[in-house]
């Protein structure tokens, strides 16, 4: 997963500006992102504060690491089962 160049504070600030009534086009131009990116942020992080955003990102990173660990263990298990079958 590609790491965003924007911090949680910047994303939350952009979403708060939108809620305050600033036009989305102006926010996107100011931050240098596309409207699609902004609306993806709004869909994913809408209604969250800075602390919740940080916690969410931390959990997502931990989830990625755990998925890699499970994949490695599954591969090891499959390799060991293949070795056992060949010996028999």
PyMOL Python script that loads the backbone (N, CA, C, O; Angstrom):
from pymol import cmd

cmd.read_pdbstr("""\
ATOM      1  N   UNK A   1       0.841  -1.169   0.000  1.00  0.00           N
ATOM      2  CA  UNK A   1       0.000   0.000   0.000  1.00  0.00           C
ATOM      3  C   UNK A   1       0.885   1.230   0.000  1.00  0.00           C
ATOM      4  O   UNK A   1       1.818   1.336   0.796  1.00  0.00           O
ATOM      5  N   UNK A   2       0.592   2.151  -0.888  1.00  0.00           N
ATOM      6  CA  UNK A   2       1.396   3.356  -1.016  1.00  0.00           C
ATOM      7  C   UNK A   2       1.140   4.292   0.158  1.00  0.00           C
ATOM      8  O   UNK A   2      -0.005   4.531   0.541  1.00  0.00           O
ATOM      9  N   UNK A   3       2.206   4.810   0.712  1.00  0.00           N
ATOM     10  CA  UNK A   3       2.079   5.720   1.843  1.00  0.00           C
ATOM     11  C   UNK A   3       1.717   7.102   1.324  1.00  0.00           C
ATOM     12  O   UNK A   3       2.326   7.592   0.372  1.00  0.00           O
ATOM     13  N   UNK A   4       0.742   7.721   1.935  1.00  0.00           N
ATOM     14  CA  UNK A   4       0.285   9.041   1.531  1.00  0.00           C
ATOM     15  C   UNK A   4       1.302  10.102   1.928  1.00  0.00           C
ATOM     16  O   UNK A   4       1.947   9.995   2.971  1.00  0.00           O
ATOM     17  N   UNK A   5       1.439  11.118   1.097  1.00  0.00           N
ATOM     18  CA  UNK A   5       2.350  12.200   1.448  1.00  0.00           C
ATOM     19  C   UNK A   5       1.672  13.229   2.342  1.00  0.00           C
ATOM     20  O   UNK A   5       2.304  14.190   2.781  1.00  0.00           O
ATOM     21  N   UNK A   6       0.403  13.030   2.606  1.00  0.00           N
ATOM     22  CA  UNK A   6      -0.345  13.932   3.476  1.00  0.00           C
ATOM     23  C   UNK A   6      -0.518  13.307   4.854  1.00  0.00           C
ATOM     24  O   UNK A   6      -0.800  12.115   4.974  1.00  0.00           O
ATOM     25  N   UNK A   7      -0.350  14.113   5.880  1.00  0.00           N
ATOM     26  CA  UNK A   7      -0.500  13.631   7.246  1.00  0.00           C
ATOM     27  C   UNK A   7      -1.970  13.602   7.619  1.00  0.00           C
ATOM     28  O   UNK A   7      -2.826  14.131   6.910  1.00  0.00           O
ATOM     29  N   UNK A   8      -2.236  12.975   8.744  1.00  0.00           N
ATOM     30  CA  UNK A   8      -3.613  12.899   9.228  1.00  0.00           C
ATOM     31  C   UNK A   8      -4.169  14.295   9.502  1.00  0.00           C
ATOM     32  O   UNK A   8      -5.345  14.569   9.263  1.00  0.00           O
ATOM     33  N   UNK A   9      -3.305  15.166  10.006  1.00  0.00           N
ATOM     34  CA  UNK A   9      -3.728  16.538  10.330  1.00  0.00           C
ATOM     35  C   UNK A   9      -4.142  17.268   9.060  1.00  0.00           C
ATOM     36  O   UNK A   9      -5.154  17.968   9.058  1.00  0.00           O
ATOM     37  N   UNK A  10      -3.382  17.120   7.987  1.00  0.00           N
ATOM     38  CA  UNK A  10      -3.701  17.789   6.733  1.00  0.00           C
ATOM     39  C   UNK A  10      -5.011  17.275   6.138  1.00  0.00           C
ATOM     40  O   UNK A  10      -5.820  18.055   5.635  1.00  0.00           O
ATOM     41  N   UNK A  11      -5.212  15.968   6.197  1.00  0.00           N
ATOM     42  CA  UNK A  11      -6.450  15.399   5.659  1.00  0.00           C
ATOM     43  C   UNK A  11      -7.649  15.878   6.475  1.00  0.00           C
ATOM     44  O   UNK A  11      -8.668  16.276   5.911  1.00  0.00           O
ATOM     45  N   UNK A  12      -7.526  15.839   7.798  1.00  0.00           N
ATOM     46  CA  UNK A  12      -8.620  16.289   8.660  1.00  0.00           C
ATOM     47  C   UNK A  12      -8.910  17.766   8.439  1.00  0.00           C
ATOM     48  O   UNK A  12     -10.069  18.181   8.448  1.00  0.00           O
ATOM     49  N   UNK A  13      -7.863  18.561   8.243  1.00  0.00           N
ATOM     50  CA  UNK A  13      -8.038  20.001   7.992  1.00  0.00           C
ATOM     51  C   UNK A  13      -8.806  20.226   6.693  1.00  0.00           C
ATOM     52  O   UNK A  13      -9.705  21.066   6.644  1.00  0.00           O
ATOM     53  N   UNK A  14      -8.466  19.492   5.652  1.00  0.00           N
ATOM     54  CA  UNK A  14      -9.153  19.633   4.371  1.00  0.00           C
ATOM     55  C   UNK A  14     -10.627  19.250   4.500  1.00  0.00           C
ATOM     56  O   UNK A  14     -11.496  19.919   3.940  1.00  0.00           O
ATOM     57  N   UNK A  15     -10.906  18.182   5.232  1.00  0.00           N
ATOM     58  CA  UNK A  15     -12.301  17.763   5.407  1.00  0.00           C
ATOM     59  C   UNK A  15     -13.083  18.771   6.235  1.00  0.00           C
ATOM     60  O   UNK A  15     -14.253  19.033   5.957  1.00  0.00           O
ATOM     61  N   UNK A  16     -12.437  19.338   7.255  1.00  0.00           N
ATOM     62  CA  UNK A  16     -13.106  20.363   8.063  1.00  0.00           C
ATOM     63  C   UNK A  16     -13.390  21.623   7.256  1.00  0.00           C
ATOM     64  O   UNK A  16     -14.426  22.261   7.443  1.00  0.00           O
ATOM     65  N   UNK A  17     -12.471  21.984   6.357  1.00  0.00           N
ATOM     66  CA  UNK A  17     -12.698  23.140   5.501  1.00  0.00           C
ATOM     67  C   UNK A  17     -13.921  22.925   4.625  1.00  0.00           C
ATOM     68  O   UNK A  17     -14.723  23.837   4.421  1.00  0.00           O
ATOM     69  N   UNK A  18     -14.055  21.719   4.113  1.00  0.00           N
ATOM     70  CA  UNK A  18     -15.204  21.394   3.276  1.00  0.00           C
ATOM     71  C   UNK A  18     -16.500  21.496   4.066  1.00  0.00           C
ATOM     72  O   UNK A  18     -17.497  22.023   3.573  1.00  0.00           O
ATOM     73  N   UNK A  19     -16.481  20.990   5.291  1.00  0.00           N
ATOM     74  CA  UNK A  19     -17.673  21.058   6.137  1.00  0.00           C
ATOM     75  C   UNK A  19     -18.015  22.495   6.503  1.00  0.00           C
ATOM     76  O   UNK A  19     -19.182  22.817   6.728  1.00  0.00           O
ATOM     77  N   UNK A  20     -17.002  23.366   6.564  1.00  0.00           N
ATOM     78  CA  UNK A  20     -17.222  24.772   6.912  1.00  0.00           C
ATOM     79  C   UNK A  20     -17.788  25.562   5.744  1.00  0.00           C
ATOM     80  O   UNK A  20     -18.240  26.692   5.928  1.00  0.00           O
ATOM     81  N   UNK A  21     -17.772  24.985   4.537  1.00  0.00           N
ATOM     82  CA  UNK A  21     -18.387  25.659   3.410  1.00  0.00           C
ATOM     83  C   UNK A  21     -17.431  26.076   2.307  1.00  0.00           C
ATOM     84  O   UNK A  21     -17.867  26.667   1.319  1.00  0.00           O
ATOM     85  N   UNK A  22     -16.163  25.793   2.441  1.00  0.00           N
ATOM     86  CA  UNK A  22     -15.200  26.111   1.389  1.00  0.00           C
ATOM     87  C   UNK A  22     -15.433  25.186   0.204  1.00  0.00           C
ATOM     88  O   UNK A  22     -15.708  23.999   0.378  1.00  0.00           O
ATOM     89  N   UNK A  23     -15.324  25.727  -0.984  1.00  0.00           N
ATOM     90  CA  UNK A  23     -15.554  24.925  -2.188  1.00  0.00           C
ATOM     91  C   UNK A  23     -14.484  23.852  -2.320  1.00  0.00           C
ATOM     92  O   UNK A  23     -13.316  24.080  -2.005  1.00  0.00           O
ATOM     93  N   UNK A  24     -14.894  22.686  -2.785  1.00  0.00           N
ATOM     94  CA  UNK A  24     -13.995  21.547  -2.928  1.00  0.00           C
ATOM     95  C   UNK A  24     -12.891  21.870  -3.936  1.00  0.00           C
ATOM     96  O   UNK A  24     -11.742  21.477  -3.735  1.00  0.00           O
ATOM     97  N   UNK A  25     -13.220  22.571  -5.007  1.00  0.00           N
ATOM     98  CA  UNK A  25     -12.228  22.925  -6.013  1.00  0.00           C
ATOM     99  C   UNK A  25     -11.103  23.755  -5.405  1.00  0.00           C
ATOM    100  O   UNK A  25      -9.931  23.558  -5.727  1.00  0.00           O
ATOM    101  N   UNK A  26     -11.471  24.692  -4.518  1.00  0.00           N
ATOM    102  CA  UNK A  26     -10.468  25.543  -3.880  1.00  0.00           C
ATOM    103  C   UNK A  26      -9.565  24.738  -2.944  1.00  0.00           C
ATOM    104  O   UNK A  26      -8.351  24.940  -2.909  1.00  0.00           O
ATOM    105  N   UNK A  27     -10.165  23.835  -2.196  1.00  0.00           N
ATOM    106  CA  UNK A  27      -9.391  22.999  -1.276  1.00  0.00           C
ATOM    107  C   UNK A  27      -8.418  22.127  -2.059  1.00  0.00           C
ATOM    108  O   UNK A  27      -7.252  22.002  -1.684  1.00  0.00           O
ATOM    109  N   UNK A  28      -8.891  21.526  -3.137  1.00  0.00           N
ATOM    110  CA  UNK A  28      -8.048  20.651  -3.951  1.00  0.00           C
ATOM    111  C   UNK A  28      -6.900  21.432  -4.586  1.00  0.00           C
ATOM    112  O   UNK A  28      -5.768  20.951  -4.626  1.00  0.00           O
ATOM    113  N   UNK A  29      -7.185  22.617  -5.075  1.00  0.00           N
ATOM    114  CA  UNK A  29      -6.142  23.432  -5.681  1.00  0.00           C
ATOM    115  C   UNK A  29      -5.098  23.830  -4.641  1.00  0.00           C
ATOM    116  O   UNK A  29      -3.899  23.812  -4.916  1.00  0.00           O
ATOM    117  N   UNK A  30      -5.563  24.188  -3.448  1.00  0.00           N
ATOM    118  CA  UNK A  30      -4.663  24.609  -2.380  1.00  0.00           C
ATOM    119  C   UNK A  30      -3.746  23.459  -1.932  1.00  0.00           C
ATOM    120  O   UNK A  30      -2.562  23.671  -1.673  1.00  0.00           O
ATOM    121  N   UNK A  31      -4.296  22.251  -1.844  1.00  0.00           N
ATOM    122  CA  UNK A  31      -3.513  21.108  -1.374  1.00  0.00           C
ATOM    123  C   UNK A  31      -2.758  20.399  -2.491  1.00  0.00           C
ATOM    124  O   UNK A  31      -1.806  19.663  -2.231  1.00  0.00           O
ATOM    125  N   UNK A  32      -3.176  20.616  -3.719  1.00  0.00           N
ATOM    126  CA  UNK A  32      -2.513  19.960  -4.841  1.00  0.00           C
ATOM    127  C   UNK A  32      -2.952  18.532  -5.052  1.00  0.00           C
ATOM    128  O   UNK A  32      -2.148  17.684  -5.440  1.00  0.00           O
ATOM    129  N   UNK A  33      -4.229  18.253  -4.799  1.00  0.00           N
ATOM    130  CA  UNK A  33      -4.776  16.915  -5.018  1.00  0.00           C
ATOM    131  C   UNK A  33      -5.956  17.010  -5.977  1.00  0.00           C
ATOM    132  O   UNK A  33      -6.510  18.086  -6.197  1.00  0.00           O
ATOM    133  N   UNK A  34      -6.326  15.878  -6.538  1.00  0.00           N
ATOM    134  CA  UNK A  34      -7.484  15.858  -7.426  1.00  0.00           C
ATOM    135  C   UNK A  34      -8.765  15.779  -6.603  1.00  0.00           C
ATOM    136  O   UNK A  34      -8.748  15.451  -5.417  1.00  0.00           O
ATOM    137  N   UNK A  35      -9.866  16.087  -7.262  1.00  0.00           N
ATOM    138  CA  UNK A  35     -11.154  15.994  -6.572  1.00  0.00           C
ATOM    139  C   UNK A  35     -11.475  14.549  -6.223  1.00  0.00           C
ATOM    140  O   UNK A  35     -12.111  14.277  -5.205  1.00  0.00           O
ATOM    141  N   UNK A  36     -11.039  13.632  -7.063  1.00  0.00           N
ATOM    142  CA  UNK A  36     -11.275  12.212  -6.780  1.00  0.00           C
ATOM    143  C   UNK A  36     -10.584  11.807  -5.480  1.00  0.00           C
ATOM    144  O   UNK A  36     -11.145  11.063  -4.676  1.00  0.00           O
ATOM    145  N   UNK A  37      -9.358  12.304  -5.281  1.00  0.00           N
ATOM    146  CA  UNK A  37      -8.637  12.006  -4.046  1.00  0.00           C
ATOM    147  C   UNK A  37      -9.363  12.593  -2.852  1.00  0.00           C
ATOM    148  O   UNK A  37      -9.502  11.941  -1.817  1.00  0.00           O
ATOM    149  N   UNK A  38      -9.825  13.823  -2.998  1.00  0.00           N
ATOM    150  CA  UNK A  38     -10.540  14.466  -1.899  1.00  0.00           C
ATOM    151  C   UNK A  38     -11.787  13.687  -1.521  1.00  0.00           C
ATOM    152  O   UNK A  38     -12.050  13.464  -0.340  1.00  0.00           O
ATOM    153  N   UNK A  39     -12.561  13.271  -2.528  1.00  0.00           N
ATOM    154  CA  UNK A  39     -13.791  12.542  -2.227  1.00  0.00           C
ATOM    155  C   UNK A  39     -13.507  11.146  -1.691  1.00  0.00           C
ATOM    156  O   UNK A  39     -14.307  10.605  -0.928  1.00  0.00           O
ATOM    157  N   UNK A  40     -12.377  10.554  -2.081  1.00  0.00           N
ATOM    158  CA  UNK A  40     -11.976   9.271  -1.489  1.00  0.00           C
ATOM    159  C   UNK A  40     -11.646   9.459  -0.013  1.00  0.00           C
ATOM    160  O   UNK A  40     -12.010   8.632   0.823  1.00  0.00           O
ATOM    161  N   UNK A  41     -10.950  10.557   0.302  1.00  0.00           N
ATOM    162  CA  UNK A  41     -10.675  10.884   1.709  1.00  0.00           C
ATOM    163  C   UNK A  41     -11.977  11.079   2.470  1.00  0.00           C
ATOM    164  O   UNK A  41     -12.139  10.586   3.586  1.00  0.00           O
ATOM    165  N   UNK A  42     -12.904  11.805   1.849  1.00  0.00           N
ATOM    166  CA  UNK A  42     -14.177  12.089   2.514  1.00  0.00           C
ATOM    167  C   UNK A  42     -14.946  10.802   2.783  1.00  0.00           C
ATOM    168  O   UNK A  42     -15.559  10.644   3.839  1.00  0.00           O
ATOM    169  N   UNK A  43     -14.910   9.888   1.823  1.00  0.00           N
ATOM    170  CA  UNK A  43     -15.606   8.615   1.985  1.00  0.00           C
ATOM    171  C   UNK A  43     -14.958   7.777   3.072  1.00  0.00           C
ATOM    172  O   UNK A  43     -15.646   7.143   3.872  1.00  0.00           O
ATOM    173  N   UNK A  44     -13.622   7.778   3.100  1.00  0.00           N
ATOM    174  CA  UNK A  44     -12.896   6.925   4.030  1.00  0.00           C
ATOM    175  C   UNK A  44     -12.785   7.526   5.423  1.00  0.00           C
ATOM    176  O   UNK A  44     -12.944   6.818   6.418  1.00  0.00           O
ATOM    177  N   UNK A  45     -12.513   8.828   5.506  1.00  0.00           N
ATOM    178  CA  UNK A  45     -12.220   9.460   6.785  1.00  0.00           C
ATOM    179  C   UNK A  45     -13.294  10.446   7.249  1.00  0.00           C
ATOM    180  O   UNK A  45     -13.099  11.126   8.256  1.00  0.00           O
ATOM    181  N   UNK A  46     -14.399  10.538   6.554  1.00  0.00           N
ATOM    182  CA  UNK A  46     -15.429  11.508   6.910  1.00  0.00           C
ATOM    183  C   UNK A  46     -15.931  11.317   8.327  1.00  0.00           C
ATOM    184  O   UNK A  46     -16.288  10.205   8.719  1.00  0.00           O
ATOM    185  N   UNK A  47     -15.962  12.391   9.096  1.00  0.00           N
ATOM    186  CA  UNK A  47     -16.460  12.346  10.463  1.00  0.00           C
ATOM    187  C   UNK A  47     -15.437  11.939  11.504  1.00  0.00           C
ATOM    188  O   UNK A  47     -15.764  11.866  12.689  1.00  0.00           O
ATOM    189  N   UNK A  48     -14.201  11.670  11.089  1.00  0.00           N
ATOM    190  CA  UNK A  48     -13.173  11.275  12.047  1.00  0.00           C
ATOM    191  C   UNK A  48     -12.304  12.468  12.431  1.00  0.00           C
ATOM    192  O   UNK A  48     -12.070  13.367  11.624  1.00  0.00           O
ATOM    193  N   UNK A  49     -11.839  12.463  13.655  1.00  0.00           N
ATOM    194  CA  UNK A  49     -10.907  13.477  14.111  1.00  0.00           C
ATOM    195  C   UNK A  49      -9.476  13.047  13.836  1.00  0.00           C
ATOM    196  O   UNK A  49      -9.228  11.973  13.288  1.00  0.00           O
ATOM    197  N   UNK A  50      -8.541  13.902  14.224  1.00  0.00           N
ATOM    198  CA  UNK A  50      -7.134  13.632  13.963  1.00  0.00           C
ATOM    199  C   UNK A  50      -6.670  12.381  14.703  1.00  0.00           C
ATOM    200  O   UNK A  50      -5.951  11.558  14.138  1.00  0.00           O
ATOM    201  N   UNK A  51      -7.076  12.233  15.962  1.00  0.00           N
ATOM    202  CA  UNK A  51      -6.625  11.067  16.735  1.00  0.00           C
ATOM    203  C   UNK A  51      -7.190   9.772  16.162  1.00  0.00           C
ATOM    204  O   UNK A  51      -6.502   8.752  16.114  1.00  0.00           O
ATOM    205  N   UNK A  52      -8.450   9.821  15.728  1.00  0.00           N
ATOM    206  CA  UNK A  52      -9.041   8.624  15.131  1.00  0.00           C
ATOM    207  C   UNK A  52      -8.372   8.279  13.812  1.00  0.00           C
ATOM    208  O   UNK A  52      -8.196   7.104  13.489  1.00  0.00           O
ATOM    209  N   UNK A  53      -7.993   9.311  13.039  1.00  0.00           N
ATOM    210  CA  UNK A  53      -7.292   9.066  11.784  1.00  0.00           C
ATOM    211  C   UNK A  53      -5.945   8.399  12.034  1.00  0.00           C
ATOM    212  O   UNK A  53      -5.573   7.459  11.331  1.00  0.00           O
ATOM    213  N   UNK A  54      -5.219   8.882  13.030  1.00  0.00           N
ATOM    214  CA  UNK A  54      -3.922   8.288  13.349  1.00  0.00           C
ATOM    215  C   UNK A  54      -4.088   6.832  13.770  1.00  0.00           C
ATOM    216  O   UNK A  54      -3.336   5.957  13.342  1.00  0.00           O
ATOM    217  N   UNK A  55      -5.084   6.592  14.614  1.00  0.00           N
ATOM    218  CA  UNK A  55      -5.315   5.230  15.089  1.00  0.00           C
ATOM    219  C   UNK A  55      -5.721   4.323  13.924  1.00  0.00           C
ATOM    220  O   UNK A  55      -5.278   3.177  13.845  1.00  0.00           O
ATOM    221  N   UNK A  56      -6.554   4.829  13.030  1.00  0.00           N
ATOM    222  CA  UNK A  56      -6.994   4.047  11.876  1.00  0.00           C
ATOM    223  C   UNK A  56      -5.811   3.688  10.981  1.00  0.00           C
ATOM    224  O   UNK A  56      -5.688   2.543  10.545  1.00  0.00           O
ATOM    225  N   UNK A  57      -4.946   4.654  10.706  1.00  0.00           N
ATOM    226  CA  UNK A  57      -3.774   4.373   9.877  1.00  0.00           C
ATOM    227  C   UNK A  57      -2.857   3.359  10.548  1.00  0.00           C
ATOM    228  O   UNK A  57      -2.322   2.467   9.889  1.00  0.00           O
ATOM    229  N   UNK A  58      -2.677   3.494  11.850  1.00  0.00           N
ATOM    230  CA  UNK A  58      -1.827   2.562  12.579  1.00  0.00           C
ATOM    231  C   UNK A  58      -2.407   1.151  12.503  1.00  0.00           C
ATOM    232  O   UNK A  58      -1.670   0.185  12.301  1.00  0.00           O
ATOM    233  N   UNK A  59      -3.711   1.034  12.664  1.00  0.00           N
ATOM    234  CA  UNK A  59      -4.356  -0.280  12.576  1.00  0.00           C
ATOM    235  C   UNK A  59      -4.256  -0.865  11.169  1.00  0.00           C
ATOM    236  O   UNK A  59      -4.078  -2.073  11.010  1.00  0.00           O
ATOM    237  N   UNK A  60      -4.369  -0.011  10.147  1.00  0.00           N
ATOM    238  CA  UNK A  60      -4.237  -0.497   8.773  1.00  0.00           C
ATOM    239  C   UNK A  60      -2.836  -1.037   8.516  1.00  0.00           C
ATOM    240  O   UNK A  60      -2.675  -2.081   7.883  1.00  0.00           O
ATOM    241  N   UNK A  61      -1.822  -0.326   9.007  1.00  0.00           N
ATOM    242  CA  UNK A  61      -0.445  -0.798   8.834  1.00  0.00           C
ATOM    243  C   UNK A  61      -0.218  -2.117   9.567  1.00  0.00           C
ATOM    244  O   UNK A  61       0.444  -3.014   9.046  1.00  0.00           O
ATOM    245  N   UNK A  62      -0.765  -2.234  10.774  1.00  0.00           N
ATOM    246  CA  UNK A  62      -0.637  -3.475  11.533  1.00  0.00           C
ATOM    247  C   UNK A  62      -1.351  -4.617  10.820  1.00  0.00           C
ATOM    248  O   UNK A  62      -0.860  -5.746  10.804  1.00  0.00           O
ATOM    249  N   UNK A  63      -2.495  -4.328  10.238  1.00  0.00           N
ATOM    250  CA  UNK A  63      -3.260  -5.330   9.496  1.00  0.00           C
ATOM    251  C   UNK A  63      -2.468  -5.838   8.296  1.00  0.00           C
ATOM    252  O   UNK A  63      -2.479  -7.035   8.008  1.00  0.00           O
ATOM    253  N   UNK A  64      -1.785  -4.942   7.599  1.00  0.00           N
ATOM    254  CA  UNK A  64      -0.963  -5.338   6.455  1.00  0.00           C
ATOM    255  C   UNK A  64       0.152  -6.272   6.904  1.00  0.00           C
ATOM    256  O   UNK A  64       0.419  -7.283   6.256  1.00  0.00           O
ATOM    257  N   UNK A  65       0.802  -5.933   8.013  1.00  0.00           N
ATOM    258  CA  UNK A  65       1.880  -6.782   8.531  1.00  0.00           C
ATOM    259  C   UNK A  65       1.360  -8.155   8.930  1.00  0.00           C
ATOM    260  O   UNK A  65       2.013  -9.166   8.670  1.00  0.00           O
ATOM    261  N   UNK A  66       0.189  -8.200   9.560  1.00  0.00           N
ATOM    262  CA  UNK A  66      -0.376  -9.485   9.966  1.00  0.00           C
ATOM    263  C   UNK A  66      -0.763 -10.333   8.760  1.00  0.00           C
ATOM    264  O   UNK A  66      -0.597 -11.553   8.780  1.00  0.00           O
ATOM    265  N   UNK A  67      -1.272  -9.704   7.721  1.00  0.00           N
ATOM    266  CA  UNK A  67      -1.617 -10.442   6.507  1.00  0.00           C
ATOM    267  C   UNK A  67      -0.372 -11.049   5.866  1.00  0.00           C
ATOM    268  O   UNK A  67      -0.404 -12.182   5.387  1.00  0.00           O
ATOM    269  N   UNK A  68       0.725 -10.288   5.860  1.00  0.00           N
ATOM    270  CA  UNK A  68       1.979 -10.824   5.326  1.00  0.00           C
ATOM    271  C   UNK A  68       2.456 -12.005   6.154  1.00  0.00           C
ATOM    272  O   UNK A  68       2.936 -12.998   5.607  1.00  0.00           O
ATOM    273  N   UNK A  69       2.326 -11.903   7.467  1.00  0.00           N
ATOM    274  CA  UNK A  69       2.741 -12.977   8.356  1.00  0.00           C
ATOM    275  C   UNK A  69       1.925 -14.239   8.109  1.00  0.00           C
ATOM    276  O   UNK A  69       2.478 -15.337   8.050  1.00  0.00           O
ATOM    277  N   UNK A  70       0.627 -14.088   7.965  1.00  0.00           N
ATOM    278  CA  UNK A  70      -0.240 -15.230   7.694  1.00  0.00           C
ATOM    279  C   UNK A  70       0.101 -15.854   6.347  1.00  0.00           C
ATOM    280  O   UNK A  70       0.110 -17.078   6.216  1.00  0.00           O
ATOM    281  N   UNK A  71       0.379 -15.030   5.353  1.00  0.00           N
ATOM    282  CA  UNK A  71       0.739 -15.556   4.037  1.00  0.00           C
ATOM    283  C   UNK A  71       2.039 -16.347   4.110  1.00  0.00           C
ATOM    284  O   UNK A  71       2.152 -17.413   3.505  1.00  0.00           O
ATOM    285  N   UNK A  72       3.023 -15.831   4.848  1.00  0.00           N
ATOM    286  CA  UNK A  72       4.294 -16.546   4.999  1.00  0.00           C
ATOM    287  C   UNK A  72       4.097 -17.880   5.713  1.00  0.00           C
ATOM    288  O   UNK A  72       4.661 -18.895   5.306  1.00  0.00           O
ATOM    289  N   UNK A  73       3.303 -17.877   6.767  1.00  0.00           N
ATOM    290  CA  UNK A  73       3.054 -19.117   7.502  1.00  0.00           C
ATOM    291  C   UNK A  73       2.292 -20.128   6.649  1.00  0.00           C
ATOM    292  O   UNK A  73       2.570 -21.325   6.712  1.00  0.00           O
ATOM    293  N   UNK A  74       1.346 -19.660   5.862  1.00  0.00           N
ATOM    294  CA  UNK A  74       0.606 -20.559   4.976  1.00  0.00           C
ATOM    295  C   UNK A  74       1.528 -21.174   3.947  1.00  0.00           C
ATOM    296  O   UNK A  74       1.413 -22.358   3.633  1.00  0.00           O
ATOM    297  N   UNK A  75       2.442 -20.375   3.419  1.00  0.00           N
ATOM    298  CA  UNK A  75       3.400 -20.883   2.445  1.00  0.00           C
ATOM    299  C   UNK A  75       4.316 -21.924   3.079  1.00  0.00           C
ATOM    300  O   UNK A  75       4.588 -22.963   2.477  1.00  0.00           O
ATOM    301  N   UNK A  76       4.791 -21.650   4.291  1.00  0.00           N
ATOM    302  CA  UNK A  76       5.647 -22.614   4.998  1.00  0.00           C
ATOM    303  C   UNK A  76       4.907 -23.927   5.236  1.00  0.00           C
ATOM    304  O   UNK A  76       5.464 -25.008   5.045  1.00  0.00           O
ATOM    305  N   UNK A  77       3.670 -23.825   5.646  1.00  0.00           N
ATOM    306  CA  UNK A  77       2.873 -25.022   5.901  1.00  0.00           C
ATOM    307  C   UNK A  77       2.703 -25.837   4.620  1.00  0.00           C
ATOM    308  O   UNK A  77       2.833 -27.061   4.630  1.00  0.00           O
ATOM    309  N   UNK A  78       2.411 -25.149   3.523  1.00  0.00           N
ATOM    310  CA  UNK A  78       2.232 -25.842   2.251  1.00  0.00           C
ATOM    311  C   UNK A  78       3.510 -26.529   1.805  1.00  0.00           C
ATOM    312  O   UNK A  78       3.472 -27.650   1.298  1.00  0.00           O
ATOM    313  N   UNK A  79       4.643 -25.861   1.992  1.00  0.00           N
ATOM    314  CA  UNK A  79       5.926 -26.461   1.611  1.00  0.00           C
ATOM    315  C   UNK A  79       6.217 -27.699   2.450  1.00  0.00           C
ATOM    316  O   UNK A  79       6.687 -28.707   1.922  1.00  0.00           O
ATOM    317  N   UNK A  80       5.945 -27.635   3.741  1.00  0.00           N
ATOM    318  CA  UNK A  80       6.176 -28.794   4.614  1.00  0.00           C
ATOM    319  C   UNK A  80       5.264 -29.954   4.245  1.00  0.00           C
ATOM    320  O   UNK A  80       5.693 -31.108   4.280  1.00  0.00           O
ATOM    321  N   UNK A  81       4.041 -29.678   3.900  1.00  0.00           N
ATOM    322  CA  UNK A  81       3.138 -30.736   3.486  1.00  0.00           C
ATOM    323  C   UNK A  81       3.606 -31.377   2.182  1.00  0.00           C
ATOM    324  O   UNK A  81       3.483 -32.590   2.014  1.00  0.00           O
ATOM    325  N   UNK A  82       4.133 -30.591   1.273  1.00  0.00           N
ATOM    326  CA  UNK A  82       4.664 -31.146   0.020  1.00  0.00           C
ATOM    327  C   UNK A  82       5.862 -32.055   0.286  1.00  0.00           C
ATOM    328  O   UNK A  82       6.015 -33.095  -0.354  1.00  0.00           O
ATOM    329  N   UNK A  83       6.709 -31.656   1.235  1.00  0.00           N
ATOM    330  CA  UNK A  83       7.873 -32.486   1.571  1.00  0.00           C
ATOM    331  C   UNK A  83       7.436 -33.809   2.170  1.00  0.00           C
ATOM    332  O   UNK A  83       8.002 -34.852   1.842  1.00  0.00           O
ATOM    333  N   UNK A  84       6.447 -33.785   3.035  1.00  0.00           N
ATOM    334  CA  UNK A  84       5.943 -35.005   3.664  1.00  0.00           C
ATOM    335  C   UNK A  84       5.336 -35.931   2.612  1.00  0.00           C
ATOM    336  O   UNK A  84       5.543 -37.143   2.671  1.00  0.00           O
ATOM    337  N   UNK A  85       4.601 -35.390   1.662  1.00  0.00           N
ATOM    338  CA  UNK A  85       3.991 -36.206   0.621  1.00  0.00           C
ATOM    339  C   UNK A  85       5.042 -36.855  -0.264  1.00  0.00           C
ATOM    340  O   UNK A  85       4.867 -37.993  -0.701  1.00  0.00           O
ATOM    341  N   UNK A  86       6.127 -36.151  -0.533  1.00  0.00           N
ATOM    342  CA  UNK A  86       7.182 -36.691  -1.384  1.00  0.00           C
ATOM    343  C   UNK A  86       7.915 -37.831  -0.682  1.00  0.00           C
ATOM    344  O   UNK A  86       8.335 -38.788  -1.332  1.00  0.00           O
ATOM    345  N   UNK A  87       8.073 -37.738   0.630  1.00  0.00           N
ATOM    346  CA  UNK A  87       8.761 -38.791   1.360  1.00  0.00           C
ATOM    347  C   UNK A  87       7.937 -40.072   1.397  1.00  0.00           C
ATOM    348  O   UNK A  87       8.490 -41.172   1.398  1.00  0.00           O
ATOM    349  N   UNK A  88       6.633 -39.929   1.427  1.00  0.00           N
ATOM    350  CA  UNK A  88       5.786 -41.118   1.461  1.00  0.00           C
ATOM    351  C   UNK A  88       5.752 -41.737   0.090  1.00  0.00           C
ATOM    352  O   UNK A  88       5.092 -42.757  -0.111  1.00  0.00           O
TER     353      UNK A  88
END
""", "prot")
cmd.dss("prot")
cmd.show_as("cartoon", "prot")
cmd.util.cbc("prot")
cmd.orient("prot")
